[in-house]
């Protein structure tokens, strides 16, 4: 499973540097010199290839399937990155919006048993301690105050559950479930 760990932003300067919006809790581990990322062009920027996979006429640059990080420095919460083979502003501009991904199989499990990667939680059943099924985990949203479980409710619709120990006392990966102790009316919001 591919996980998005960043997205390329606007060019920085004229030598091919780009800003990178980080989408991982561990940027210092994911973004090191030599890291290889699988690229995904946003749907609204995809172009049809010509015959035999050649770039369509008029397309000066095709985003490579992988990018290797040459160097990165941090400025105001964003990375300023240099990727191998990207040496001028025009090419850097062509990368704007490209998602940087890694394969989840290449990620080491978190050291803390109370910590989880988002992809480990997606699809798990959300149940009360008495076994009442509320739905499944659709995704995890990372809010400033706490992470939120986006619940795909069993009866339809979605709800947000704060991912805090008081409300989510147990995550049972082996059992494929998240056990919750919901305050009255939380799923009605």
C-alpha angles and dihedrals in degrees: 000000000000118000124199109232098168148353127224114241132187125328118268114213126330103289100078100271116146134192115243124207105213119224100180136083090226107051093154089060099041098041107055129130109280096026112143120215129194108227130222121188112218112257094245091058100046118118129196114256120232126237117324092008094296116149114272115260113278094023105121097188134027117204108244118241089239135027125200117211112233097180143337136197127186124239125171095338095312132095121239102209139190117203124198112265095016105110109150141045095250093058090042089054090053088059094055111128095013113143119231112216140182130197111255089221088066093057121097114229115258114271093224111076088213092059127083139182112243092241090058090061102042110104097018118135115251110217140165118240089261090059098258107154113225098174138270137300107264097180143320119255117203108218125178095250099040142333116272130215109222101215121206096210119227091231093047135274130060138272136187121236119190107239096226128129094247091061100026105038097162137035110187106189093172091052093044095236147106115214115213136189100204124198114237112282098006093126091049094065 
